[in-house]
Structure formats: C-alpha cells, structure tokens
C-alpha cells in the first residue's frame, strides 16, 4: 500500500504472490509501480536497473543468510563481524554467484582491520579480493564498488579511488553507506564542507542506519 503521509490519503495498493527465489524481482516491480503512481521521472539508468530482465533469480536460503550477515555486521563487534563472515560464506555455498555476499565479506574484513582486531595487511587483501570478485560477478552492483572503494580508502590506495566511489553511487544512488564512506574520503582529502553535505545526504537516505547515526 502507498499512503501519502501528510493527509493519510490512500494512493495505491497491489498484491504480489511470488516464489522466494524472485524476491529481488518483486522489489523492482514494486519500485516501478510506486514510481509511476507518484509520477517520479526515472533516469534511463534507473529504468535499466529496475527492468525485469536485469533482475536475476536468487536462492532464498542465500538471501536470508546475507540478511543475517548484515544484521551481525551492523553490531560492530568482533563477534558480530566474524559471525557475519560465516553467514556470507554460507550464503555462497547456496549461490556461488551471489555478488552481494562477497561485498559483505569485504566489508567485514575491512572493519576487523580498522578496529585493530586482525592484521591490516592480511585483512585488507582479503577484503579487496572479495570486493573485486563481487564487481567481477555483477559489474552493475553499486554495493560491490562501494566495498572496494571503502577498503582501498583505509589501505591508503588512492589512485582512482574517487572514481570508484562515484561509480558505486551512480550504479546505486540509494545505497546510503556508499555516500557515508565517500564522506570519509572527502574528510581525508580536507574537503570538509563536501564531506558534511555528503554524510547528511546519507543520513537522509537511511535515517535509522546505526552506523551513519
């Protein structure tokens, strides 16, 4: 259901019944329908991203394990990070081509190194390898580029780094963490005003995100 908050007007409703393997397709279908109802003009890239042929089917067990992994990752504890890696790796056992799970592995290894829990050189290598695998499998996955840019930032791997951040946000403008991590890069570059604006934007995209808050 789509309800306008200001006056509680009921604008649209639709029911969907699909198999769990088609969960990403349903998300795209709902997004297209809502955009049409509220008369948002989608960019050509957004239309392409939401096109039914662009959404591959996904193993339900792999997707649930990915969501569990992200849940543990957001805890920001050593136990949480390690459990998230276990979930992402188990997801890949169900679906070896699940690019987002590789992105999750990358993010977890990056944070373990940043917290001083694991050796930086070894962990950043694992993180880069996983992120590059995500990008290789699914070149249109903004999350993969964001993970790669994030680990490169903390590894002081500067060459072409801003391009990777911008690529991730072009592919998935709504991925709030990409904007947040880009703000970290801007701070490192001394571009404070831009950094504050970017992190504010990330918060507007995902105001309940504990990391961004």
ChimeraX commands (.cxc) that place a marker at each C-alpha (Angstrom):
marker #1 position 0.00,0.00,0.00 radius 0.5
marker #1 position 1.10,3.54,-0.75 radius 0.5
marker #1 position -0.21,6.23,1.59 radius 0.5
marker #1 position 0.55,9.94,1.46 radius 0.5
marker #1 position 1.69,10.83,4.97 radius 0.5
marker #1 position 0.55,14.47,5.02 radius 0.5
marker #1 position -3.18,13.75,4.74 radius 0.5
marker #1 position -3.21,9.92,5.00 radius 0.5
marker #1 position -4.67,9.63,1.50 radius 0.5
marker #1 position -4.59,6.07,0.17 radius 0.5
marker #1 position -2.92,6.35,-3.24 radius 0.5
marker #1 position -2.29,2.79,-4.40 radius 0.5
marker #1 position -2.41,-0.85,-3.39 radius 0.5
marker #1 position -1.38,-4.08,-5.06 radius 0.5
marker #1 position -0.86,-7.68,-4.01 radius 0.5
marker #1 position 2.06,-9.82,-5.14 radius 0.5
marker #1 position 2.49,-13.55,-4.88 radius 0.5
marker #1 position 5.85,-14.94,-5.94 radius 0.5
marker #1 position 8.34,-17.60,-5.01 radius 0.5
marker #1 position 11.11,-16.56,-2.65 radius 0.5
marker #1 position 13.64,-17.03,-5.45 radius 0.5
marker #1 position 12.09,-13.98,-7.12 radius 0.5
marker #1 position 12.35,-11.63,-4.12 radius 0.5
marker #1 position 14.60,-9.13,-5.96 radius 0.5
marker #1 position 12.26,-9.13,-8.94 radius 0.5
marker #1 position 9.32,-8.29,-6.69 radius 0.5
marker #1 position 11.26,-5.42,-5.14 radius 0.5
marker #1 position 11.98,-3.99,-8.59 radius 0.5
marker #1 position 8.35,-4.44,-9.69 radius 0.5
marker #1 position 7.05,-2.62,-6.61 radius 0.5
marker #1 position 9.60,0.17,-7.11 radius 0.5
marker #1 position 8.46,0.68,-10.71 radius 0.5
marker #1 position 4.81,0.74,-9.66 radius 0.5
marker #1 position 5.36,3.24,-6.84 radius 0.5
marker #1 position 7.47,5.50,-9.06 radius 0.5
marker #1 position 4.66,5.51,-11.61 radius 0.5
marker #1 position 1.97,6.27,-9.04 radius 0.5
marker #1 position 3.79,9.26,-7.54 radius 0.5
marker #1 position 4.90,10.39,-11.01 radius 0.5
marker #1 position 8.63,10.24,-10.44 radius 0.5
marker #1 position 10.60,10.59,-13.65 radius 0.5
marker #1 position 13.14,7.80,-13.61 radius 0.5
marker #1 position 16.52,8.30,-15.22 radius 0.5
marker #1 position 17.47,5.94,-18.06 radius 0.5
marker #1 position 19.88,4.20,-15.67 radius 0.5
marker #1 position 17.17,3.72,-13.04 radius 0.5
marker #1 position 14.82,2.29,-15.64 radius 0.5
marker #1 position 17.51,-0.13,-16.72 radius 0.5
marker #1 position 18.21,-1.19,-13.11 radius 0.5
marker #1 position 14.52,-1.89,-12.48 radius 0.5
marker #1 position 13.93,-3.71,-15.76 radius 0.5
marker #1 position 12.68,-7.27,-15.14 radius 0.5
marker #1 position 15.38,-8.79,-17.32 radius 0.5
marker #1 position 18.06,-7.12,-15.17 radius 0.5
marker #1 position 16.97,-8.93,-12.00 radius 0.5
marker #1 position 18.27,-12.46,-11.68 radius 0.5
marker #1 position 16.58,-15.05,-9.51 radius 0.5
marker #1 position 18.18,-15.67,-6.16 radius 0.5
marker #1 position 18.39,-18.63,-3.83 radius 0.5
marker #1 position 16.09,-17.93,-0.84 radius 0.5
marker #1 position 18.47,-19.50,1.68 radius 0.5
marker #1 position 21.38,-17.47,0.33 radius 0.5
marker #1 position 19.39,-14.25,0.54 radius 0.5
marker #1 position 18.29,-14.92,4.12 radius 0.5
marker #1 position 21.86,-15.72,5.14 radius 0.5
marker #1 position 23.02,-12.49,3.51 radius 0.5
marker #1 position 20.47,-10.51,5.53 radius 0.5
marker #1 position 21.57,-12.29,8.72 radius 0.5
marker #1 position 25.17,-11.45,7.87 radius 0.5
marker #1 position 24.33,-7.78,7.53 radius 0.5
marker #1 position 22.48,-7.90,10.85 radius 0.5
marker #1 position 25.60,-9.20,12.60 radius 0.5
marker #1 position 27.84,-6.80,10.65 radius 0.5
marker #1 position 25.90,-3.80,11.93 radius 0.5
marker #1 position 26.60,-4.84,15.52 radius 0.5
marker #1 position 30.19,-3.61,15.01 radius 0.5
marker #1 position 31.64,-6.09,17.49 radius 0.5
marker #1 position 34.35,-8.67,16.86 radius 0.5
marker #1 position 31.86,-11.49,17.36 radius 0.5
marker #1 position 29.38,-9.78,15.07 radius 0.5
marker #1 position 31.94,-9.31,12.30 radius 0.5
marker #1 position 33.13,-12.91,12.48 radius 0.5
marker #1 position 29.59,-14.26,12.50 radius 0.5
marker #1 position 28.73,-12.07,9.53 radius 0.5
marker #1 position 31.57,-13.62,7.54 radius 0.5
marker #1 position 30.27,-17.08,8.41 radius 0.5
marker #1 position 26.80,-16.11,7.16 radius 0.5
marker #1 position 28.12,-14.58,3.93 radius 0.5
marker #1 position 30.30,-17.61,3.24 radius 0.5
marker #1 position 27.40,-19.97,3.91 radius 0.5
marker #1 position 25.26,-17.90,1.53 radius 0.5
marker #1 position 27.86,-18.50,-1.16 radius 0.5
marker #1 position 27.56,-22.25,-0.62 radius 0.5
marker #1 position 23.93,-21.97,-1.71 radius 0.5
marker #1 position 24.69,-19.47,-4.50 radius 0.5
marker #1 position 28.37,-19.13,-5.53 radius 0.5
marker #1 position 27.50,-16.25,-7.86 radius 0.5
marker #1 position 25.84,-14.11,-5.17 radius 0.5
marker #1 position 27.92,-10.95,-5.59 radius 0.5
marker #1 position 26.46,-9.07,-2.61 radius 0.5
marker #1 position 27.71,-11.79,-0.26 radius 0.5
marker #1 position 31.25,-11.15,-1.48 radius 0.5
marker #1 position 30.68,-7.47,-0.75 radius 0.5
marker #1 position 29.63,-8.38,2.78 radius 0.5
marker #1 position 32.79,-10.45,3.28 radius 0.5
marker #1 position 34.84,-7.49,2.10 radius 0.5
marker #1 position 33.11,-5.09,4.47 radius 0.5
marker #1 position 33.59,-7.41,7.44 radius 0.5
marker #1 position 37.31,-7.91,6.84 radius 0.5
marker #1 position 37.73,-4.16,6.36 radius 0.5
marker #1 position 36.12,-3.41,9.70 radius 0.5
marker #1 position 38.07,-6.14,11.52 radius 0.5
marker #1 position 41.28,-4.49,10.33 radius 0.5
marker #1 position 40.08,-0.96,11.09 radius 0.5
marker #1 position 39.26,-1.99,14.66 radius 0.5
marker #1 position 42.71,-3.48,15.10 radius 0.5
marker #1 position 41.27,-6.95,15.62 radius 0.5
marker #1 position 43.06,-8.63,12.71 radius 0.5
marker #1 position 46.34,-7.82,10.89 radius 0.5
marker #1 position 45.68,-4.99,8.45 radius 0.5
marker #1 position 47.74,-6.23,5.51 radius 0.5
marker #1 position 46.17,-9.69,5.51 radius 0.5
marker #1 position 42.63,-8.44,6.14 radius 0.5
marker #1 position 42.74,-5.68,3.52 radius 0.5
marker #1 position 43.99,-8.22,1.00 radius 0.5
marker #1 position 41.04,-10.50,1.78 radius 0.5
marker #1 position 38.67,-7.53,1.62 radius 0.5
marker #1 position 39.96,-6.35,-1.76 radius 0.5
marker #1 position 39.85,-9.86,-3.20 radius 0.5
marker #1 position 36.23,-10.32,-2.11 radius 0.5
marker #1 position 35.14,-6.89,-3.36 radius 0.5
marker #1 position 36.79,-7.42,-6.74 radius 0.5
marker #1 position 35.02,-10.76,-7.01 radius 0.5
marker #1 position 31.70,-9.01,-6.33 radius 0.5
marker #1 position 32.40,-6.48,-9.08 radius 0.5
marker #1 position 33.54,-9.19,-11.48 radius 0.5
marker #1 position 30.41,-11.27,-10.96 radius 0.5
marker #1 position 27.99,-8.34,-11.10 radius 0.5
marker #1 position 29.53,-5.23,-12.74 radius 0.5
marker #1 position 26.32,-3.26,-12.17 radius 0.5
marker #1 position 26.36,-3.80,-8.40 radius 0.5
marker #1 position 26.98,-0.45,-6.74 radius 0.5
marker #1 position 27.45,-2.18,-3.39 radius 0.5
marker #1 position 30.47,-4.04,-4.77 radius 0.5
marker #1 position 32.19,-0.86,-5.94 radius 0.5
marker #1 position 31.43,0.77,-2.59 radius 0.5
marker #1 position 33.05,-2.11,-0.71 radius 0.5
marker #1 position 36.11,-1.95,-2.94 radius 0.5
marker #1 position 36.42,1.81,-2.54 radius 0.5
marker #1 position 35.99,1.53,1.24 radius 0.5
marker #1 position 38.82,-0.95,1.74 radius 0.5
marker #1 position 41.04,0.99,-0.66 radius 0.5
marker #1 position 40.42,4.14,1.39 radius 0.5
marker #1 position 41.59,2.52,4.61 radius 0.5
marker #1 position 44.53,0.88,2.84 radius 0.5
marker #1 position 45.63,4.32,1.53 radius 0.5
marker #1 position 45.24,3.04,-2.03 radius 0.5
marker #1 position 44.43,6.42,-3.56 radius 0.5
marker #1 position 44.84,6.00,-7.35 radius 0.5
marker #1 position 41.42,6.27,-8.98 radius 0.5
marker #1 position 39.73,5.95,-5.60 radius 0.5
marker #1 position 37.27,8.81,-6.06 radius 0.5
marker #1 position 36.20,7.29,-9.39 radius 0.5
marker #1 position 35.33,4.03,-7.62 radius 0.5
marker #1 position 33.21,5.90,-5.08 radius 0.5
marker #1 position 31.43,7.86,-7.79 radius 0.5
marker #1 position 30.84,4.68,-9.80 radius 0.5
marker #1 position 29.22,2.99,-6.82 radius 0.5
marker #1 position 26.86,5.94,-6.27 radius 0.5
marker #1 position 25.99,6.16,-9.96 radius 0.5
marker #1 position 25.07,2.48,-10.04 radius 0.5
marker #1 position 23.06,2.61,-6.80 radius 0.5
marker #1 position 22.23,6.19,-5.71 radius 0.5
marker #1 position 20.16,4.90,-2.80 radius 0.5
marker #1 position 22.92,2.89,-1.13 radius 0.5
marker #1 position 23.46,5.13,1.88 radius 0.5
marker #1 position 26.70,3.52,3.07 radius 0.5
marker #1 position 28.43,4.42,-0.20 radius 0.5
marker #1 position 27.69,8.11,0.44 radius 0.5
marker #1 position 28.83,7.75,4.05 radius 0.5
marker #1 position 32.12,6.14,3.07 radius 0.5
marker #1 position 32.63,8.74,0.36 radius 0.5
marker #1 position 32.26,11.37,3.08 radius 0.5
marker #1 position 35.17,9.69,4.89 radius 0.5
marker #1 position 37.23,10.02,1.73 radius 0.5
marker #1 position 36.31,13.70,1.40 radius 0.5
marker #1 position 37.38,14.29,5.00 radius 0.5
marker #1 position 40.73,12.63,4.27 radius 0.5
marker #1 position 41.10,15.00,1.31 radius 0.5
marker #1 position 40.38,18.02,3.52 radius 0.5
marker #1 position 37.09,18.74,1.71 radius 0.5
marker #1 position 35.17,19.19,4.94 radius 0.5
marker #1 position 32.11,21.05,3.66 radius 0.5
marker #1 position 31.57,18.45,0.93 radius 0.5
marker #1 position 32.03,15.67,3.48 radius 0.5
marker #1 position 29.39,17.11,5.81 radius 0.5
marker #1 position 26.93,17.55,2.96 radius 0.5
marker #1 position 27.52,14.01,1.75 radius 0.5
marker #1 position 27.10,12.39,5.16 radius 0.5
marker #1 position 23.94,14.45,5.71 radius 0.5
marker #1 position 22.64,13.06,2.42 radius 0.5
marker #1 position 23.48,9.51,3.52 radius 0.5
marker #1 position 21.51,10.09,6.73 radius 0.5
marker #1 position 18.52,11.37,4.75 radius 0.5
marker #1 position 18.62,8.22,2.63 radius 0.5
marker #1 position 18.69,5.93,5.67 radius 0.5
marker #1 position 17.84,7.82,8.89 radius 0.5
marker #1 position 17.61,4.65,11.01 radius 0.5
marker #1 position 21.03,3.34,10.00 radius 0.5
marker #1 position 23.01,2.87,13.22 radius 0.5
marker #1 position 26.41,3.22,11.51 radius 0.5
marker #1 position 25.53,6.51,9.87 radius 0.5
marker #1 position 23.98,7.90,13.04 radius 0.5
marker link #1:1,2 radius 0.2
marker link #1:2,3 radius 0.2
marker link #1:3,4 radius 0.2
marker link #1:4,5 radius 0.2
marker link #1:5,6 radius 0.2
marker link #1:6,7 radius 0.2
marker link #1:7,8 radius 0.2
marker link #1:8,9 radius 0.2
marker link #1:9,10 radius 0.2
marker link #1:10,11 radius 0.2
marker link #1:11,12 radius 0.2
marker link #1:12,13 radius 0.2
marker link #1:13,14 radius 0.2
marker link #1:14,15 radius 0.2
marker link #1:15,16 radius 0.2
marker link #1:16,17 radius 0.2
marker link #1:17,18 radius 0.2
marker link #1:18,19 radius 0.2
marker link #1:19,20 radius 0.2
marker link #1:20,21 radius 0.2
marker link #1:21,22 radius 0.2
marker link #1:22,23 radius 0.2
marker link #1:23,24 radius 0.2
marker link #1:24,25 radius 0.2
marker link #1:25,26 radius 0.2
marker link #1:26,27 radius 0.2
marker link #1:27,28 radius 0.2
marker link #1:28,29 radius 0.2
marker link #1:29,30 radius 0.2
marker link #1:30,31 radius 0.2
marker link #1:31,32 radius 0.2
marker link #1:32,33 radius 0.2
marker link #1:33,34 radius 0.2
marker link #1:34,35 radius 0.2
marker link #1:35,36 radius 0.2
marker link #1:36,37 radius 0.2
marker link #1:37,38 radius 0.2
marker link #1:38,39 radius 0.2
marker link #1:39,40 radius 0.2
marker link #1:40,41 radius 0.2
marker link #1:41,42 radius 0.2
marker link #1:42,43 radius 0.2
marker link #1:43,44 radius 0.2
marker link #1:44,45 radius 0.2
marker link #1:45,46 radius 0.2
marker link #1:46,47 radius 0.2
marker link #1:47,48 radius 0.2
marker link #1:48,49 radius 0.2
marker link #1:49,50 radius 0.2
marker link #1:50,51 radius 0.2
marker link #1:51,52 radius 0.2
marker link #1:52,53 radius 0.2
marker link #1:53,54 radius 0.2
marker link #1:54,55 radius 0.2
marker link #1:55,56 radius 0.2
marker link #1:56,57 radius 0.2
marker link #1:57,58 radius 0.2
marker link #1:58,59 radius 0.2
marker link #1:59,60 radius 0.2
marker link #1:60,61 radius 0.2
marker link #1:61,62 radius 0.2
marker link #1:62,63 radius 0.2
marker link #1:63,64 radius 0.2
marker link #1:64,65 radius 0.2
marker link #1:65,66 radius 0.2
marker link #1:66,67 radius 0.2
marker link #1:67,68 radius 0.2
marker link #1:68,69 radius 0.2
marker link #1:69,70 radius 0.2
marker link #1:70,71 radius 0.2
marker link #1:71,72 radius 0.2
marker link #1:72,73 radius 0.2
marker link #1:73,74 radius 0.2
marker link #1:74,75 radius 0.2
marker link #1:75,76 radius 0.2
marker link #1:76,77 radius 0.2
marker link #1:77,78 radius 0.2
marker link #1:78,79 radius 0.2
marker link #1:79,80 radius 0.2
marker link #1:80,81 radius 0.2
marker link #1:81,82 radius 0.2
marker link #1:82,83 radius 0.2
marker link #1:83,84 radius 0.2
marker link #1:84,85 radius 0.2
marker link #1:85,86 radius 0.2
marker link #1:86,87 radius 0.2
marker link #1:87,88 radius 0.2
marker link #1:88,89 radius 0.2
marker link #1:89,90 radius 0.2
marker link #1:90,91 radius 0.2
marker link #1:91,92 radius 0.2
marker link #1:92,93 radius 0.2
marker link #1:93,94 radius 0.2
marker link #1:94,95 radius 0.2
marker link #1:95,96 radius 0.2
marker link #1:96,97 radius 0.2
marker link #1:97,98 radius 0.2
marker link #1:98,99 radius 0.2
marker link #1:99,100 radius 0.2
marker link #1:100,101 radius 0.2
marker link #1:101,102 radius 0.2
marker link #1:102,103 radius 0.2
marker link #1:103,104 radius 0.2
marker link #1:104,105 radius 0.2
marker link #1:105,106 radius 0.2
marker link #1:106,107 radius 0.2
marker link #1:107,108 radius 0.2
marker link #1:108,109 radius 0.2
marker link #1:109,110 radius 0.2
marker link #1:110,111 radius 0.2
marker link #1:111,112 radius 0.2
marker link #1:112,113 radius 0.2
marker link #1:113,114 radius 0.2
marker link #1:114,115 radius 0.2
marker link #1:115,116 radius 0.2
marker link #1:116,117 radius 0.2
marker link #1:117,118 radius 0.2
marker link #1:118,119 radius 0.2
marker link #1:119,120 radius 0.2
marker link #1:120,121 radius 0.2
marker link #1:121,122 radius 0.2
marker link #1:122,123 radius 0.2
marker link #1:123,124 radius 0.2
marker link #1:124,125 radius 0.2
marker link #1:125,126 radius 0.2
marker link #1:126,127 radius 0.2
marker link #1:127,128 radius 0.2
marker link #1:128,129 radius 0.2
marker link #1:129,130 radius 0.2
marker link #1:130,131 radius 0.2
marker link #1:131,132 radius 0.2
marker link #1:132,133 radius 0.2
marker link #1:133,134 radius 0.2
marker link #1:134,135 radius 0.2
marker link #1:135,136 radius 0.2
marker link #1:136,137 radius 0.2
marker link #1:137,138 radius 0.2
marker link #1:138,139 radius 0.2
marker link #1:139,140 radius 0.2
marker link #1:140,141 radius 0.2
marker link #1:141,142 radius 0.2
marker link #1:142,143 radius 0.2
marker link #1:143,144 radius 0.2
marker link #1:144,145 radius 0.2
marker link #1:145,146 radius 0.2
marker link #1:146,147 radius 0.2
marker link #1:147,148 radius 0.2
marker link #1:148,149 radius 0.2
marker link #1:149,150 radius 0.2
marker link #1:150,151 radius 0.2
marker link #1:151,152 radius 0.2
marker link #1:152,153 radius 0.2
marker link #1:153,154 radius 0.2
marker link #1:154,155 radius 0.2
marker link #1:155,156 radius 0.2
marker link #1:156,157 radius 0.2
marker link #1:157,158 radius 0.2
marker link #1:158,159 radius 0.2
marker link #1:159,160 radius 0.2
marker link #1:160,161 radius 0.2
marker link #1:161,162 radius 0.2
marker link #1:162,163 radius 0.2
marker link #1:163,164 radius 0.2
marker link #1:164,165 radius 0.2
marker link #1:165,166 radius 0.2
marker link #1:166,167 radius 0.2
marker link #1:167,168 radius 0.2
marker link #1:168,169 radius 0.2
marker link #1:169,170 radius 0.2
marker link #1:170,171 radius 0.2
marker link #1:171,172 radius 0.2
marker link #1:172,173 radius 0.2
marker link #1:173,174 radius 0.2
marker link #1:174,175 radius 0.2
marker link #1:175,176 radius 0.2
marker link #1:176,177 radius 0.2
marker link #1:177,178 radius 0.2
marker link #1:178,179 radius 0.2
marker link #1:179,180 radius 0.2
marker link #1:180,181 radius 0.2
marker link #1:181,182 radius 0.2
marker link #1:182,183 radius 0.2
marker link #1:183,184 radius 0.2
marker link #1:184,185 radius 0.2
marker link #1:185,186 radius 0.2
marker link #1:186,187 radius 0.2
marker link #1:187,188 radius 0.2
marker link #1:188,189 radius 0.2
marker link #1:189,190 radius 0.2
marker link #1:190,191 radius 0.2
marker link #1:191,192 radius 0.2
marker link #1:192,193 radius 0.2
marker link #1:193,194 radius 0.2
marker link #1:194,195 radius 0.2
marker link #1:195,196 radius 0.2
marker link #1:196,197 radius 0.2
marker link #1:197,198 radius 0.2
marker link #1:198,199 radius 0.2
marker link #1:199,200 radius 0.2
marker link #1:200,201 radius 0.2
marker link #1:201,202 radius 0.2
marker link #1:202,203 radius 0.2
marker link #1:203,204 radius 0.2
marker link #1:204,205 radius 0.2
marker link #1:205,206 radius 0.2
marker link #1:206,207 radius 0.2
marker link #1:207,208 radius 0.2
marker link #1:208,209 radius 0.2
marker link #1:209,210 radius 0.2
marker link #1:210,211 radius 0.2
marker link #1:211,212 radius 0.2
marker link #1:212,213 radius 0.2
view
